[in-house]
């Protein structure tokens, strides 16, 4: 499957209605590679690469989808500051539609410092007072716009004020409007349990955790057992991202592994899961089969890890 990279063609989509709505965070990433402990001993270290890019799950997904040619609406909150201006300019350039009230004057736009090790694994320095975790239920337009066909909540467990009850409201509203509901997640941060999330999960058509996130939430020792447990909540399809092994696809009728692309050199894993999710959703919007969606997700994730920064491979 191929998408169309339409960089700089944002104006082409400004008059179109969004087919896909992405809910979640939008920040700036400052990436340093390689970053090791020696800097704390020496006081200075010559990094190979230091760069700045847009980041956070929702903006990463929206950026990839927009560059593949989709008209996307991003639901997020951004501060009224220079960092926020940078994100707004990015969205205008890429043709990503924003809500009119996404700018909040009492908020600082989130900026993450991403320390990338030699093997591509990352550690983060985050601004606890920034916009990264500040989205609330009132910031989400309910009911959803009619032209939207797919609603994706980009990361469950990111926002302290959007818990199981709020997610249930969001997902139930989407299903009442016959939207396809997708969701990604991060590690549960406050000892949330699968039982607590079950009712909200029951409205999800496609849940896209990685293996570590799925096992932590369910308490299971393998991705397969975790996926089985999640399916019991009523999720339609569980697609578990398993890194270099590919992804595990499971529903009530079938279960299979989709192998990862071979021969990929891992430079930076930042945003790889977001690129997978965007690729999966892109294929889904094209009417592809579940296996084809997973294959294209793997392809996008593989391309993402081969370059520095999230959403920089297109």
C-alpha positions in Angstrom: 0.0 0.0 0.0 1.2 3.5 -0.7 0.1 6.9 0.6 0.7 10.3 -1.0 3.1 12.6 0.7 1.6 16.0 0.3 4.1 18.1 2.2 3.3 21.8 1.8 -0.1 21.1 0.4 -2.1 22.0 3.6 -4.2 24.5 1.7 -5.5 21.7 -0.5 -7.4 20.3 2.5 -8.5 23.3 4.4 -11.9 23.3 2.7 -12.4 19.6 3.2 -14.1 17.9 6.1 -12.0 15.7 8.2 -12.5 11.9 7.8 -10.3 11.0 10.8 -10.4 12.7 14.2 -7.4 12.2 16.5 -7.6 13.0 20.2 -4.5 13.5 22.4 -1.3 15.4 23.1 0.7 17.7 20.9 4.1 18.9 22.1 7.7 19.6 20.9 10.5 17.0 21.2 14.1 18.0 21.6 16.0 14.8 20.7 19.6 14.0 21.6 21.5 11.0 20.2 23.4 9.2 21.6 22.8 10.2 25.2 24.6 8.2 27.9 25.4 8.5 31.6 28.9 9.8 30.9 27.6 13.4 30.4 26.9 13.5 34.2 30.6 12.6 34.9 32.2 14.8 32.3 29.8 17.7 32.3 29.8 17.8 28.5 29.4 15.3 25.8 29.5 15.7 22.0 26.2 14.2 20.8 26.0 13.0 17.2 22.6 14.5 16.6 20.5 17.1 18.4 17.3 18.1 16.7 13.8 19.5 17.4 10.6 18.1 16.0 6.9 18.0 16.8 5.9 15.2 19.1 3.4 13.4 21.3 1.1 10.5 20.2 -1.8 12.4 18.7 0.3 15.0 16.7 2.6 12.2 15.5 -0.4 10.2 14.2 -2.1 13.3 12.7 1.2 14.3 10.9 1.7 10.9 9.4 -1.9 10.6 8.3 -1.8 14.1 6.8 1.4 13.4 4.9 -0.2 10.2 3.5 -3.0 12.4 2.1 -5.7 12.2 4.7 -7.7 15.2 6.0 -7.3 15.0 9.8 -8.8 16.9 12.7 -6.6 17.0 15.8 -8.3 17.6 19.2 -5.6 18.8 21.7 -4.6 21.7 23.9 -1.7 24.0 23.2 -0.3 26.9 25.2 -0.3 30.6 24.0 3.4 30.8 23.7 6.3 30.5 21.2 6.3 26.7 21.4 2.5 26.8 20.7 3.1 29.0 17.7 5.6 26.4 16.3 2.9 23.7 16.6 0.3 25.8 15.0 2.6 26.6 12.1 3.3 22.9 11.7 -0.4 22.1 11.6 -1.2 24.8 9.1 1.7 23.6 6.9 0.6 20.0 7.0 -3.2 20.7 6.6 -4.1 19.4 10.0 -7.3 20.9 11.2 -7.5 22.2 14.8 -10.4 23.1 17.1 -10.8 26.9 17.4 -10.4 26.8 21.2 -7.3 24.6 21.4 -5.1 27.5 22.5 -5.2 28.0 26.3 -3.7 31.2 27.6 -2.9 29.8 31.1 -1.0 26.8 29.7 2.6 26.2 28.7 3.1 24.1 25.6 4.8 20.9 26.5 8.4 20.3 25.5 10.1 16.9 26.0 13.8 16.3 26.0 14.2 12.8 24.5 17.5 11.1 25.3 18.2 8.4 22.7 20.6 5.6 23.5 22.9 3.9 20.9 20.4 1.1 20.4 17.5 3.5 19.8 15.8 3.2 23.2 14.6 6.4 24.8 14.4 8.2 28.1 12.3 11.3 28.6 12.5 14.6 30.5 9.0 16.0 30.6 7.5 19.3 31.8 4.9 18.2 34.4 3.2 21.6 34.2 3.0 21.7 30.4 0.3 20.8 28.0 1.3 17.1 27.6 -1.2 15.8 30.2 -3.7 18.6 30.4 -6.5 17.5 28.0 -10.0 17.3 29.7 -13.3 15.9 28.6 -14.6 19.5 28.1 -11.9 20.0 25.4 -13.4 17.2 23.2 -16.2 18.2 20.8 -19.2 16.0 21.6 -21.1 14.9 19.6 -18.4 14.4 16.9 -18.7 16.1 13.5 -20.8 14.0 11.1 -18.2 13.7 8.3 -15.7 12.0 10.7 -15.6 8.2 10.1 -12.8 7.2 12.4 -12.2 8.5 16.0 -8.9 7.6 17.5 -8.0 8.3 21.2 -4.2 8.4 20.8 -3.2 7.4 24.3 -5.2 6.0 27.1 -3.5 6.7 30.5 -1.8 10.0 29.4 -4.4 12.4 30.8 -5.1 12.4 34.6 -8.5 14.0 34.0 -9.6 11.5 31.4 -10.1 8.2 33.2 -12.3 5.2 32.6 -15.6 7.0 33.1 -14.6 9.8 30.7 -13.3 7.4 28.1 -16.6 5.5 28.3 -18.4 8.7 27.5 -16.2 9.5 24.6 -16.3 6.0 23.1 -20.0 5.5 23.7 -20.7 8.8 21.9 -18.6 7.8 19.0 -20.3 4.4 18.6 -23.8 6.0 18.9 -22.8 8.0 15.8 -21.6 4.8 14.0 -17.9 5.9 14.1 -15.1 3.4 14.0 -13.3 3.7 17.4 -9.5 3.1 17.6 -7.3 3.7 20.7 -3.7 3.4 21.6 -2.3 3.5 25.1 0.7 4.0 27.3 1.7 2.2 30.5 -1.0 2.5 33.1 0.4 5.0 35.7 -2.0 4.8 38.7 -2.4 1.0 39.1 -5.4 1.0 36.8 -6.8 -2.5 36.2 -8.4 -4.1 33.2 -11.6 -4.6 35.3 -11.8 -0.8 35.8 -11.3 -0.2 32.1 -13.6 -2.9 30.8 -16.7 -0.9 30.2 -14.8 1.8 28.3 -12.9 -0.8 26.3 -16.2 -2.5 25.3 -16.8 0.3 22.8 -13.4 0.0 21.1 -13.2 -1.6 17.6 -9.3 -1.6 17.4 -7.1 -1.3 20.5 -3.4 -0.9 19.6 -1.1 -1.3 22.7 2.4 -2.5 22.7 3.3 -5.8 24.4 4.7 -4.2 27.6 1.7 -2.0 28.0 -0.8 -4.8 27.5 1.0 -7.1 29.9 1.3 -4.4 32.6 -2.4 -3.7 32.4 -3.6 -7.3 32.5 -0.9 -8.8 34.7 -0.3 -11.5 32.1 3.1 -12.8 31.2 2.8 -12.9 27.4 1.4 -10.7 24.7 -1.0 -13.4 23.6 -2.4 -14.0 27.1 -2.8 -10.2 27.6 -4.6 -9.9 24.3 -7.0 -12.7 25.3 -7.8 -11.0 28.5 -8.4 -7.6 26.8 -10.8 -9.3 24.3 -12.9 -10.4 27.2 -13.8 -6.8 27.9 -15.6 -6.6 24.5 -12.9 -5.0 22.4 -13.5 -5.9 18.8 -9.8 -6.4 17.7 -6.6 -6.2 19.7 -3.4 -5.5 17.8 -0.4 -5.7 20.0 2.8 -4.0 18.8 5.7 -6.4 19.5 8.7 -4.3 18.2 11.1 -6.2 16.0 8.9 -9.3 16.1 6.0 -7.4 14.3 2.5 -7.4 15.8 0.0 -9.8 17.2 -3.6 -9.6 15.8 -6.4 -11.2 17.8 -10.2 -11.2 17.7 -12.8 -13.7 18.5 -12.3 -15.5 15.2 -8.6 -15.6 14.6 -5.2 -14.9 16.1 -1.9 -14.5 14.2 1.4 -12.8 14.1 2.3 -10.3 11.3 6.1 -10.3 11.1 8.0 -7.1 11.1 9.9 -5.8 8.1 13.4 -7.4 7.9 16.7 -5.6 7.6 15.7 -2.4 9.4 18.5 -0.5 11.2 17.1 1.0 14.4 18.2 4.6 14.9 15.5 6.0 17.1 12.3 4.4 18.4 10.6 7.7 19.2 7.1 7.8 17.6 7.4 4.3 16.1 4.2 3.1 17.8 2.5 6.3 16.7 3.6 5.7 13.1 2.3 2.1 13.3 -1.1 3.4 14.5 -1.2 6.0 11.8 -0.4 3.4 9.1 -3.0 1.0 10.5 -5.6 3.7 10.5 -4.7 4.9 7.0 -5.2 1.3 5.7 -8.4 1.0 7.7 -9.7 4.1 6.1 -9.0 2.6 2.7 -11.1 -0.4 3.4 -8.2 -2.8 3.7 -8.4 -6.2 5.5 -7.3 -6.5 9.1 -4.1 -8.2 8.0 -3.3 -5.5 5.4 -3.8 -2.9 8.1 -1.4 -4.6 10.4 1.1 -5.1 7.6 1.0 -1.4 6.7 1.3 -0.5 10.3 4.4 -2.6 10.5 5.8 -0.9 7.4 5.3 2.6 8.8 6.7 1.7 12.2 9.8 0.2 10.5 10.4 3.4 8.5 9.9 5.5 11.7 12.7 3.8 13.6 15.2 4.2 10.8 15.4 8.0 11.2 15.8 10.4 14.1 12.6 11.9 15.5 8.9 11.0 15.2 7.0 11.4 11.9 10.3 12.3 10.1 10.3 9.4 7.7 7.8 10.8 5.3 
